[in-house]
Amino acid sequence: MREKRLGLAVWIKNPRVAKNLRKFGTIHYVSKRLNYVAMYVDADEIDETIKTLERLHFVTRVERSHRHEIPTEYNNSKPDKAKEFDYQLEKTQLIALTEALIDTGVKVESSSAV
């Protein structure tokens, strides 16, 4: 079973020191322009890791990611009535076009008559 991992944004003074953070977790991204490191840390040890990272001389601040708090399943999603109407209208237009082509004697492939 996979361990639960949480994200951290570690703001550093110089991007060259980012490789020193590898021993605390998995580095996902290093921004050289904004001087921060996006990394993942074990959820069980996140408080101790944050305290340790804040004590390092090249770290300016550490922020937790709140991505795991955002719900990704939407139970109350309603279908868009306008889009359903457009799809039905397009389907009827395609069927009418196919019938018109068949009446004129043009050979129609079975995949385009959907």
Buried (B, 14 or more C-beta within 10 A) or exposed (E): EEEEBBBBBBBBEEBEBBEEBEEBBEBEEBBEEEBBBBBBBBEEBBEEBBEBBEEBEBBEEBEBBEEEEEEEEEEEEEEEEEEEEEEEEEEEEEEEEBEEBEEEEEEEEEEEEE
